[in-house]
Amino acid sequence: MINVPPASFRVTPYGEVDAVALENLRDGFDTPQLLRLVDRLDACSLEMGGTTAIRDELLRLHAMVLTIVEGIALTVPAESACIWAEAESLQTDLEALAFARFGIHQNEAAEHRTMEA
């Protein structure tokens, strides 16, 4: 029989997280990396017409991570916020952005081929 230890979770203002994973994050997670991603996303969003919704979601997630990982005071109200739901929503929006960006590049490539012909 396999001996599986029980999961240990820590309750945070934004939902439960795995206690071991949280400690590992606290030891080595680079929260400024999320801010650098925001800067890169700004450049991409300008290319696509200037949408800011994803940027706002990323900054909200960054604030939540600062609270959970680094113990910073809450800046995002915790009443209805769940870090997992925020991350999942952001992932969906980033996938849609990537799909749209891919479509733009496909159209540009097709136009370029048409001009060469």
MMTF fields as JSON, N, C-alpha, C and O atoms, coordinates in Angstrom:
{
  "mmtfVersion": "1.0.0",
  "mmtfProducer": "UNKNOWN",
  "numBonds": 467,
  "numAtoms": 468,
  "numGroups": 117,
  "numChains": 1,
  "numModels": 1,
  "chainsPerModel": [1],
  "groupsPerChain": [117],
  "chainIdList": ["A"],
  "bondAtomList": [4, 2, 8, 6, 12, 10, 16, 14, 20, 18, 24, 22, 28, 26, 32, 30, 36, 34, 40, 38, 44, 42, 48, 46, 52, 50, 56, 54, 60, 58, 64, 62, 68, 66, 72, 70, 76, 74, 80, 78, 84, 82, 88, 86, 92, 90, 96, 94, 100, 98, 104, 102, 108, 106, 112, 110, 116, 114, 120, 118, 124, 122, 128, 126, 132, 130, 136, 134, 140, 138, 144, 142, 148, 146, 152, 150, 156, 154, 160, 158, 164, 162, 168, 166, 172, 170, 176, 174, 180, 178, 184, 182, 188, 186, 192, 190, 196, 194, 200, 198, 204, 202, 208, 206, 212, 210, 216, 214, 220, 218, 224, 222, 228, 226, 232, 230, 236, 234, 240, 238, 244, 242, 248, 246, 252, 250, 256, 254, 260, 258, 264, 262, 268, 266, 272, 270, 276, 274, 280, 278, 284, 282, 288, 286, 292, 290, 296, 294, 300, 298, 304, 302, 308, 306, 312, 310, 316, 314, 320, 318, 324, 322, 328, 326, 332, 330, 336, 334, 340, 338, 344, 342, 348, 346, 352, 350, 356, 354, 360, 358, 364, 362, 368, 366, 372, 370, 376, 374, 380, 378, 384, 382, 388, 386, 392, 390, 396, 394, 400, 398, 404, 402, 408, 406, 412, 410, 416, 414, 420, 418, 424, 422, 428, 426, 432, 430, 436, 434, 440, 438, 444, 442, 448, 446, 452, 450, 456, 454, 460, 458, 464, 462],
  "bondOrderList": [1, 1, 1, 1, 1, 1, 1, 1, 1, 1, 1, 1, 1, 1, 1, 1, 1, 1, 1, 1, 1, 1, 1, 1, 1, 1, 1, 1, 1, 1, 1, 1, 1, 1, 1, 1, 1, 1, 1, 1, 1, 1, 1, 1, 1, 1, 1, 1, 1, 1, 1, 1, 1, 1, 1, 1, 1, 1, 1, 1, 1, 1, 1, 1, 1, 1, 1, 1, 1, 1, 1, 1, 1, 1, 1, 1, 1, 1, 1, 1, 1, 1, 1, 1, 1, 1, 1, 1, 1, 1, 1, 1, 1, 1, 1, 1, 1, 1, 1, 1, 1, 1, 1, 1, 1, 1, 1, 1, 1, 1, 1, 1, 1, 1, 1, 1],
  "groupList": [{"groupName": "MET", "atomNameList": ["N", "CA", "C", "O"], "elementList": ["N", "C", "C", "O"], "formalChargeList": [0, 0, 0, 0], "bondAtomList": [1, 0, 2, 1, 3, 2], "bondOrderList": [1, 1, 2], "singleLetterCode": "M", "chemCompType": "L-PEPTIDE LINKING"}, {"groupName": "ILE", "atomNameList": ["N", "CA", "C", "O"], "elementList": ["N", "C", "C", "O"], "formalChargeList": [0, 0, 0, 0], "bondAtomList": [1, 0, 2, 1, 3, 2], "bondOrderList": [1, 1, 2], "singleLetterCode": "I", "chemCompType": "L-PEPTIDE LINKING"}, {"groupName": "ASN", "atomNameList": ["N", "CA", "C", "O"], "elementList": ["N", "C", "C", "O"], "formalChargeList": [0, 0, 0, 0], "bondAtomList": [1, 0, 2, 1, 3, 2], "bondOrderList": [1, 1, 2], "singleLetterCode": "N", "chemCompType": "L-PEPTIDE LINKING"}, {"groupName": "VAL", "atomNameList": ["N", "CA", "C", "O"], "elementList": ["N", "C", "C", "O"], "formalChargeList": [0, 0, 0, 0], "bondAtomList": [1, 0, 2, 1, 3, 2], "bondOrderList": [1, 1, 2], "singleLetterCode": "V", "chemCompType": "L-PEPTIDE LINKING"}, {"groupName": "PRO", "atomNameList": ["N", "CA", "C", "O"], "elementList": ["N", "C", "C", "O"], "formalChargeList": [0, 0, 0, 0], "bondAtomList": [1, 0, 2, 1, 3, 2], "bondOrderList": [1, 1, 2], "singleLetterCode": "P", "chemCompType": "L-PEPTIDE LINKING"}, {"groupName": "ALA", "atomNameList": ["N", "CA", "C", "O"], "elementList": ["N", "C", "C", "O"], "formalChargeList": [0, 0, 0, 0], "bondAtomList": [1, 0, 2, 1, 3, 2], "bondOrderList": [1, 1, 2], "singleLetterCode": "A", "chemCompType": "L-PEPTIDE LINKING"}, {"groupName": "SER", "atomNameList": ["N", "CA", "C", "O"], "elementList": ["N", "C", "C", "O"], "formalChargeList": [0, 0, 0, 0], "bondAtomList": [1, 0, 2, 1, 3, 2], "bondOrderList": [1, 1, 2], "singleLetterCode": "S", "chemCompType": "L-PEPTIDE LINKING"}, {"groupName": "PHE", "atomNameList": ["N", "CA", "C", "O"], "elementList": ["N", "C", "C", "O"], "formalChargeList": [0, 0, 0, 0], "bondAtomList": [1, 0, 2, 1, 3, 2], "bondOrderList": [1, 1, 2], "singleLetterCode": "F", "chemCompType": "L-PEPTIDE LINKING"}, {"groupName": "ARG", "atomNameList": ["N", "CA", "C", "O"], "elementList": ["N", "C", "C", "O"], "formalChargeList": [0, 0, 0, 0], "bondAtomList": [1, 0, 2, 1, 3, 2], "bondOrderList": [1, 1, 2], "singleLetterCode": "R", "chemCompType": "L-PEPTIDE LINKING"}, {"groupName": "THR", "atomNameList": ["N", "CA", "C", "O"], "elementList": ["N", "C", "C", "O"], "formalChargeList": [0, 0, 0, 0], "bondAtomList": [1, 0, 2, 1, 3, 2], "bondOrderList": [1, 1, 2], "singleLetterCode": "T", "chemCompType": "L-PEPTIDE LINKING"}, {"groupName": "TYR", "atomNameList": ["N", "CA", "C", "O"], "elementList": ["N", "C", "C", "O"], "formalChargeList": [0, 0, 0, 0], "bondAtomList": [1, 0, 2, 1, 3, 2], "bondOrderList": [1, 1, 2], "singleLetterCode": "Y", "chemCompType": "L-PEPTIDE LINKING"}, {"groupName": "GLY", "atomNameList": ["N", "CA", "C", "O"], "elementList": ["N", "C", "C", "O"], "formalChargeList": [0, 0, 0, 0], "bondAtomList": [1, 0, 2, 1, 3, 2], "bondOrderList": [1, 1, 2], "singleLetterCode": "G", "chemCompType": "PEPTIDE LINKING"}, {"groupName": "GLU", "atomNameList": ["N", "CA", "C", "O"], "elementList": ["N", "C", "C", "O"], "formalChargeList": [0, 0, 0, 0], "bondAtomList": [1, 0, 2, 1, 3, 2], "bondOrderList": [1, 1, 2], "singleLetterCode": "E", "chemCompType": "L-PEPTIDE LINKING"}, {"groupName": "ASP", "atomNameList": ["N", "CA", "C", "O"], "elementList": ["N", "C", "C", "O"], "formalChargeList": [0, 0, 0, 0], "bondAtomList": [1, 0, 2, 1, 3, 2], "bondOrderList": [1, 1, 2], "singleLetterCode": "D", "chemCompType": "L-PEPTIDE LINKING"}, {"groupName": "LEU", "atomNameList": ["N", "CA", "C", "O"], "elementList": ["N", "C", "C", "O"], "formalChargeList": [0, 0, 0, 0], "bondAtomList": [1, 0, 2, 1, 3, 2], "bondOrderList": [1, 1, 2], "singleLetterCode": "L", "chemCompType": "L-PEPTIDE LINKING"}, {"groupName": "GLN", "atomNameList": ["N", "CA", "C", "O"], "elementList": ["N", "C", "C", "O"], "formalChargeList": [0, 0, 0, 0], "bondAtomList": [1, 0, 2, 1, 3, 2], "bondOrderList": [1, 1, 2], "singleLetterCode": "Q", "chemCompType": "L-PEPTIDE LINKING"}, {"groupName": "CYS", "atomNameList": ["N", "CA", "C", "O"], "elementList": ["N", "C", "C", "O"], "formalChargeList": [0, 0, 0, 0], "bondAtomList": [1, 0, 2, 1, 3, 2], "bondOrderList": [1, 1, 2], "singleLetterCode": "C", "chemCompType": "L-PEPTIDE LINKING"}, {"groupName": "HIS", "atomNameList": ["N", "CA", "C", "O"], "elementList": ["N", "C", "C", "O"], "formalChargeList": [0, 0, 0, 0], "bondAtomList": [1, 0, 2, 1, 3, 2], "bondOrderList": [1, 1, 2], "singleLetterCode": "H", "chemCompType": "L-PEPTIDE LINKING"}, {"groupName": "TRP", "atomNameList": ["N", "CA", "C", "O"], "elementList": ["N", "C", "C", "O"], "formalChargeList": [0, 0, 0, 0], "bondAtomList": [1, 0, 2, 1, 3, 2], "bondOrderList": [1, 1, 2], "singleLetterCode": "W", "chemCompType": "L-PEPTIDE LINKING"}],
  "groupTypeList": [0, 1, 2, 3, 4, 4, 5, 6, 7, 8, 3, 9, 4, 10, 11, 12, 3, 13, 5, 3, 5, 14, 12, 2, 14, 8, 13, 11, 7, 13, 9, 4, 15, 14, 14, 8, 14, 3, 13, 8, 14, 13, 5, 16, 6, 14, 12, 0, 11, 11, 9, 9, 5, 1, 8, 13, 12, 14, 14, 8, 14, 17, 5, 0, 3, 14, 9, 1, 3, 12, 11, 1, 5, 14, 9, 3, 4, 5, 12, 6, 5, 16, 1, 18, 5, 12, 5, 12, 6, 14, 15, 9, 13, 14, 12, 5, 14, 5, 7, 5, 8, 7, 11, 1, 17, 15, 2, 12, 5, 5, 12, 17, 8, 9, 0, 12, 5],
  "groupIdList": [1, 2, 3, 4, 5, 6, 7, 8, 9, 10, 11, 12, 13, 14, 15, 16, 17, 18, 19, 20, 21, 22, 23, 24, 25, 26, 27, 28, 29, 30, 31, 32, 33, 34, 35, 36, 37, 38, 39, 40, 41, 42, 43, 44, 45, 46, 47, 48, 49, 50, 51, 52, 53, 54, 55, 56, 57, 58, 59, 60, 61, 62, 63, 64, 65, 66, 67, 68, 69, 70, 71, 72, 73, 74, 75, 76, 77, 78, 79, 80, 81, 82, 83, 84, 85, 86, 87, 88, 89, 90, 91, 92, 93, 94, 95, 96, 97, 98, 99, 100, 101, 102, 103, 104, 105, 106, 107, 108, 109, 110, 111, 112, 113, 114, 115, 116, 117],
  "secStructList": [7, 7, 7, 7, 7, 7, 7, 7, 3, 3, 3, 3, 6, 6, 3, 3, 3, 3, 2, 2, 2, 2, 2, 2, 2, 2, 2, 2, 7, 7, 6, 2, 2, 2, 2, 2, 2, 2, 2, 2, 2, 2, 2, 2, 2, 2, 2, 6, 6, 7, 7, 7, 2, 2, 2, 2, 2, 2, 2, 2, 2, 2, 2, 2, 2, 2, 2, 2, 2, 2, 7, 7, 7, 7, 7, 1, 7, 7, 1, 1, 7, 7, 2, 2, 2, 2, 2, 2, 2, 2, 2, 2, 2, 2, 2, 2, 2, 2, 2, 2, 2, 2, 2, 2, 2, 2, 2, 2, 2, 2, 2, 2, 2, 2, 2, 2, 7],
  "xCoordList": [0.831, 0.0, 0.883, 1.925, 0.455, 1.208, 0.844, -0.328, 1.873, 1.669, 1.73, 2.812, 0.596, 0.519, 0.257, -0.775, 1.192, 0.971, -0.183, -0.425, -0.884, -1.999, -1.481, -0.406, -2.263, -1.897, -2.003, -2.894, -1.094, -1.167, -1.407, -0.636, -2.478, -2.847, -2.766, -2.974, -2.463, -2.461, -3.569, -3.686, -4.366, -5.441, -4.85, -4.175, -5.116, -4.665, -5.903, -7.004, -5.734, -6.895, -7.528, -8.68, -6.774, -7.256, -7.473, -7.463, -7.663, -7.94, -6.848, -5.821, -7.09, -6.128, -5.013, -5.238, -3.8, -2.647, -1.883, -1.955, -1.163, -0.336, 0.779, 1.518, 0.903, 1.866, 3.308, 4.118, 3.641, 5.015, 5.343, 6.419, 4.418, 4.642, 4.79, 5.609, 4.008, 4.104, 5.476, 6.082, 5.97, 7.304, 8.372, 9.304, 8.244, 9.195, 9.134, 10.168, 7.93, 7.789, 8.425, 9.106, 8.204, 8.774, 10.293, 10.932, 10.868, 12.323, 12.916, 14.084, 12.135, 12.778, 11.948, 12.434, 10.711, 9.888, 10.253, 10.413, 10.379, 10.761, 9.5, 9.126, 8.833, 7.596, 7.821, 6.91, 8.984, 9.193, 9.135, 8.95, 9.293, 9.173, 7.782, 7.65, 6.756, 5.406, 5.318, 4.632, 6.008, 5.991, 6.716, 6.299, 7.793, 8.481, 7.561, 7.579, 6.765, 5.804, 4.757, 4.32, 4.359, 3.41, 4.007, 3.317, 5.278, 5.932, 5.946, 5.67, 6.266, 6.279, 4.874, 4.682, 3.906, 2.521, 2.043, 1.275, 2.489, 2.121, 2.551, 1.788, 3.768, 4.262, 3.399, 3.066, 3.043, 2.204, 0.81, 0.246, 0.247, -1.117, -1.181, -2.192, -0.132, -0.103, -0.166, -0.828, 0.529, 0.538, -0.863, -1.195, -1.683, -3.009, -4.134, -5.308, -3.795, -4.849, -5.02, -5.953, -4.154, -4.14, -5.058, -5.442, -5.432, -6.289, -5.542, -4.364, -6.228, -5.574, -6.152, -5.655, -7.175, -7.83, -6.863, -6.852, -6.057, -5.12, -4.061, -3.659, -3.61, -2.62, -3.177, -2.488, -4.419, -5.053, -5.182, -4.963, -5.54, -5.646, -4.288, -4.192, -3.245, -1.904, -1.442, -0.829, -1.726, -1.362, -2.155, -1.627, -3.415, -4.232, -3.647, -3.528, -3.284, -2.686, -1.353, -1.045, -0.566, 0.706, 0.476, 1.205, -0.524, -0.826, -1.225, -0.837, -1.995, -2.403, -1.192, -1.073, -0.298, 0.911, 1.777, 2.322, 1.908, 2.695, 2.143, 2.908, 0.832, 0.214, 0.503, 0.896, 0.309, 0.468, 1.928, 2.271, 2.786, 4.175, 5.043, 5.862, 4.87, 5.766, 5.139, 5.81, 3.855, 3.215, 2.865, 2.626, 2.829, 2.464, 0.976, 0.179, 0.617, -0.785, -1.688, -1.27, -2.918, -3.888, -4.103, -4.322, -4.035, -4.395, -5.569, -6.193, -5.869, -7.026, -8.014, -7.657, -9.254, -10.236, -10.363, -10.456, -10.365, -10.351, -11.744, -11.864, -12.795, -14.141, -14.507, -14.962, -14.316, -14.731, -13.568, -13.784, -12.352, -11.185, -10.606, -10.409, -10.34, -9.692, -8.525, -8.717, -7.328, -6.151, -6.225, -5.73, -6.841, -6.926, -7.867, -7.582, -8.978, -9.917, -9.297, -9.479, -8.56, -7.883, -6.854, -6.777, -6.067, -5.039, -5.666, -5.164, -6.751, -7.423, -8.02, -7.939, -8.608, -9.17, -8.071, -8.236, -6.957, -5.825, -5.287, -4.971, -5.184, -4.707, -5.613, -5.127, -6.913, -7.867, -7.691, -7.691, -7.543, -7.374, -6.05, -5.992, -4.988, -3.696, -3.747, -3.153, -4.45, -4.601, -5.366, -5.012, -6.405, -7.17, -6.306, -6.379, -5.489, -4.584, -3.571, -3.299, -3.016, -2.045, -2.693, -2.08, -3.917, -4.639, -4.876, -4.677, -5.302, -5.55, -4.26, -4.234, -3.198, -1.904, -1.412, -0.869, -1.597, -1.222, -2.005, -1.444, -3.298, -4.129, -3.654, -3.643, -3.259, -2.742, -1.486, -1.34, -0.577, 0.666, 0.395, 1.075, -0.584, -0.948, -1.473, -1.112, -2.321, -2.858, -1.761, -1.753, -0.834, 0.274, 1.131, 1.56, 1.38, 2.178, 1.454, 2.087, 0.149, -0.625, -0.61, -0.477, -0.746, -0.69, 0.675, 0.775, 1.714, 3.075, 3.266, 3.861, 2.77, 2.882, 2.1, 2.546, 0.933, 0.112, 0.831, 0.789, 1.483, 2.209, 3.406, 3.773, 4.022, 5.182, 4.779, 5.573, 3.569, 3.128, 2.808, 2.427],
  "yCoordList": [-1.176, 0.0, 1.249, 1.287, 2.255, 3.505, 4.395, 4.602, 4.909, 5.809, 7.248, 7.756, 7.895, 9.275, 10.165, 10.038, 11.067, 11.948, 12.902, 13.276, 13.289, 14.222, 15.582, 16.034, 16.203, 17.535, 18.529, 18.442, 19.45, 20.495, 21.823, 22.231, 22.474, 23.727, 24.862, 24.679, 26.024, 27.223, 28.125, 28.342, 28.64, 29.552, 30.951, 31.443, 31.584, 32.957, 33.821, 33.292, 35.121, 35.983, 35.708, 36.072, 35.065, 34.83, 33.354, 32.953, 32.56, 31.142, 30.262, 30.748, 28.955, 27.992, 27.744, 27.717, 27.562, 27.21, 26.088, 25.93, 25.326, 24.25, 24.87, 25.727, 24.446, 25.042, 24.843, 25.764, 23.659, 23.386, 24.228, 24.819, 24.28, 25.087, 26.562, 27.266, 27.031, 28.422, 28.71, 29.735, 27.823, 28.026, 28.037, 28.84, 27.154, 27.142, 28.449, 28.974, 28.977, 30.259, 31.38, 32.245, 31.362, 32.414, 32.406, 33.449, 31.229, 31.122, 31.609, 31.995, 31.601, 31.926, 32.609, 32.786, 33.002, 33.608, 35.07, 35.81, 35.466, 36.831, 37.609, 37.65, 38.238, 38.955, 40.102, 40.399, 40.766, 41.79, 41.224, 41.971, 39.912, 39.285, 39.55, 39.755, 39.55, 39.859, 41.294, 41.559, 42.215, 43.605, 43.747, 44.531, 42.998, 43.021, 42.474, 42.956, 41.48, 40.934, 41.987, 42.049, 42.808, 43.89, 44.845, 45.262, 45.191, 46.079, 45.472, 46.162, 44.187, 43.518, 43.442, 43.58, 43.221, 43.147, 44.494, 44.544, 45.59, 46.92, 47.113, 47.636, 46.692, 46.817, 45.996, 46.457, 44.798, 43.927, 44.513, 44.47, 45.058, 45.577, 46.834, 47.069, 47.64, 48.804, 48.359, 48.981, 47.281, 46.714, 46.264, 46.262, 45.884, 45.333, 46.348, 45.996, 47.573, 48.577, 49.153, 49.922, 48.808, 49.461, 48.928, 49.691, 47.659, 47.107, 47.064, 46.711, 47.424, 47.456, 46.44, 46.322, 45.715, 44.788, 43.73, 43.439, 43.154, 42.109, 42.702, 42.073, 43.899, 44.574, 44.758, 44.5, 45.204, 45.406, 44.093, 44.051, 43.013, 41.699, 41.244, 40.701, 41.475, 41.064, 41.852, 41.287, 43.135, 43.949, 43.525, 43.536, 43.156, 42.668, 41.359, 41.176, 40.456, 39.192, 39.436, 38.769, 40.383, 40.733, 41.203, 40.805, 42.038, 42.524, 41.374, 41.341, 40.438, 39.28, 38.419, 37.941, 38.226, 37.429, 38.097, 37.418, 39.415, 40.117, 39.853, 39.671, 39.831, 39.559, 38.133, 37.909, 37.171, 35.763, 35.38, 34.742, 35.761, 35.3, 36.148, 35.615, 37.469, 38.343, 38.953, 39.667, 38.677, 39.168, 40.642, 41.222, 41.26, 42.669, 42.822, 41.916, 43.967, 44.213, 44.107, 44.395, 43.693, 43.537, 44.849, 45.896, 44.777, 45.921, 45.57, 46.452, 44.277, 43.794, 43.263, 42.393, 43.766, 43.263, 41.744, 41.178, 41.103, 39.639, 39.017, 37.799, 39.813, 39.262, 38.277, 37.17, 38.664, 37.79, 37.417, 36.921, 37.646, 37.38, 36.001, 35.632, 35.255, 33.949, 33.948, 34.147, 33.727, 33.802, 32.811, 33.091, 31.651, 30.64, 31.096, 30.892, 31.707, 32.212, 33.366, 33.471, 34.234, 35.346, 34.824, 35.304, 33.842, 33.279, 32.586, 32.702, 31.876, 31.178, 32.17, 31.959, 33.233, 34.263, 34.927, 35.164, 35.22, 35.825, 34.885, 35.319, 33.611, 32.631, 32.608, 32.59, 32.609, 32.606, 33.851, 33.765, 35.001, 36.246, 36.273, 36.767, 35.744, 35.693, 34.75, 35.031, 33.639, 32.718, 33.387, 33.219, 34.139, 34.852, 35.913, 36.093, 36.614, 37.613, 36.967, 37.481, 35.84, 35.136, 34.683, 34.776, 34.198, 33.762, 34.948, 34.84, 36.081, 37.275, 37.783, 38.171, 37.779, 38.247, 37.332, 37.808, 36.038, 35.084, 35.373, 35.332, 35.664, 35.979, 37.224, 37.266, 38.239, 39.469, 39.169, 39.638, 38.384, 38.056, 37.202, 37.351, 36.315, 35.501, 36.394, 36.211, 37.356, 38.282, 39.127, 39.345, 39.603, 40.401, 39.58, 40.078, 38.326, 37.453, 37.196, 37.178, 36.999, 36.766, 38.007, 37.896, 39.183, 40.426, 40.596, 41.021, 40.268, 40.379, 39.442, 39.831, 38.222, 37.268, 37.757, 37.594, 38.359, 38.876, 40.018, 40.117, 40.868, 42.0, 41.535, 42.173, 40.428, 39.903, 39.226, 39.164, 38.724, 37.958, 38.82, 38.308],
  "zCoordList": [0.0, 0.0, 0.0, 0.655, -0.734, -0.832, 0.351, 0.662, 0.991, 2.116, 1.604, 1.311, 1.498, 1.034, 2.24, 2.897, 2.531, 3.679, 3.4, 2.252, 4.439, 4.232, 3.759, 4.154, 2.918, 2.433, 3.58, 4.425, 3.587, 4.606, 3.895, 3.027, 4.278, 3.648, 4.646, 5.846, 4.132, 4.953, 4.432, 3.226, 5.326, 4.949, 4.817, 5.721, 3.672, 3.425, 3.185, 3.035, 3.149, 2.865, 1.5, 1.262, 0.604, -0.756, -1.057, -2.221, -0.046, -0.234, 0.35, 0.824, 0.308, 0.839, -0.166, -1.376, 0.364, -0.464, 0.227, 1.445, -0.554, -0.021, 0.822, 0.336, 2.069, 3.001, 2.549, 2.654, 2.05, 1.603, 0.375, 0.291, -0.573, -1.778, -1.417, -2.008, -0.457, -0.028, 0.561, 0.247, 1.405, 1.977, 0.889, 0.943, -0.095, -1.21, -1.992, -2.404, -2.197, -2.886, -2.079, -2.632, -0.788, 0.061, 0.016, 0.154, -0.177, -0.227, -1.542, -1.576, -2.635, -3.893, -4.956, -6.073, -4.664, -5.707, -5.886, -4.916, -7.122, -7.473, -7.851, -9.023, -6.849, -7.168, -8.15, -8.922, -8.168, -9.201, -10.627, -11.587, -10.757, -12.073, -12.654, -13.861, -11.819, -12.289, -12.803, -13.79, -12.14, -12.604, -13.939, -14.791, -14.123, -15.422, -16.511, -17.644, -16.17, -17.123, -17.494, -18.643, -16.533, -16.811, -17.842, -18.772, -17.685, -18.648, -20.046, -21.027, -20.138, -21.441, -22.022, -23.23, -21.159, -21.607, -22.134, -23.095, -21.515, -21.997, -23.446, -24.258, -23.77, -25.144, -26.097, -27.189, -25.692, -26.52, -26.68, -27.773, -25.612, -25.692, -26.553, -27.215, -26.559, -27.446, -28.9, -29.73, -29.186, -30.531, -30.945, -32.13, -29.961, -30.248, -30.053, -30.165, -29.771, -29.639, -28.25, -28.019, -27.326, -26.031, -24.956, -24.07, -24.982, -23.931, -22.597, -22.554, -21.513, -20.196, -19.218, -18.098, -19.607, -18.676, -18.16, -16.964, -19.036, -18.615, -17.702, -16.723, -18.016, -17.178, -15.764, -14.777, -15.682, -14.374, -13.609, -12.398, -14.321, -13.679, -13.143, -12.043, -13.934, -13.524, -12.302, -11.396, -12.271, -11.104, -9.865, -8.754, -10.058, -8.935, -8.398, -7.186, -9.306, -8.893, -8.185, -7.197, -8.681, -8.042, -6.607, -5.699, -6.403, -5.051, -4.134, -2.966, -4.661, -3.865, -3.509, -2.381, -4.473, -4.228, -3.169, -2.299, -3.232, -2.211, -0.813, 0.134, -0.685, 0.613, 1.064, 2.209, 0.167, 0.54, 0.737, 1.732, -0.194, -0.171, 0.747, 1.497, 0.693, 1.444, 2.692, 3.438, 2.924, 4.142, 4.136, 5.195, 2.968, 2.848, 3.199, 2.957, 3.767, 4.126, 2.898, 1.777, 3.127, 2.044, 1.301, 1.912, -0.029, -0.862, -1.766, -2.356, -1.87, -2.624, -1.597, -0.802, -1.59, -0.622, -0.706, -1.795, 0.442, 0.483, 0.499, 0.371, 0.651, 0.809, -0.29, -0.003, -1.527, -2.627, -3.535, -4.64, -3.091, -3.927, -3.631, -2.473, -4.679, -4.572, -5.549, -6.748, -5.047, -5.906, -7.058, -8.15, -6.822, -7.883, -8.987, -10.167, -8.619, -9.627, -10.406, -11.619, -9.705, -10.38, -11.379, -12.51, -10.953, -11.834, -13.042, -14.16, -12.816, -13.919, -14.92, -16.13, -14.423, -15.294, -16.121, -17.318, -15.471, -16.168, -17.238, -18.346, -16.916, -17.889, -19.121, -20.251, -18.904, -20.018, -20.887, -22.115, -20.244, -20.996, -21.758, -22.884, -21.147, -21.838, -23.035, -24.077, -22.889, -24.02, -25.157, -26.323, -24.83, -25.857, -26.533, -27.749, -25.748, -26.308, -27.245, -28.33, -26.821, -27.661, -28.965, -30.029, -28.891, -30.089, -31.021, -32.231, -30.458, -31.268, -31.893, -33.061, -31.111, -31.62, -32.737, -33.734, -32.58, -33.615, -34.894, -35.988, -34.759, -35.919, -36.639, -37.869, -35.882, -36.484, -37.286, -38.415, -36.706, -37.413, -38.645, -39.659, -38.571, -39.734, -40.854, -42.017, -40.507, -41.507, -42.131, -43.342, -41.307, -41.831, -42.782, -43.822, -42.43, -43.295, -44.615, -45.671, -44.568, -45.791, -46.678, -47.897, -46.078, -46.849, -47.496, -48.647, -46.761, -47.283, -48.476, -49.481, -48.371, -49.485, -50.697, -51.833, -50.459, -51.551, -52.263, -53.489, -51.5, -52.086, -52.896, -53.883, -52.487, -53.211, -54.514, -55.453, -54.575, -55.751, -56.932, -57.985]
}
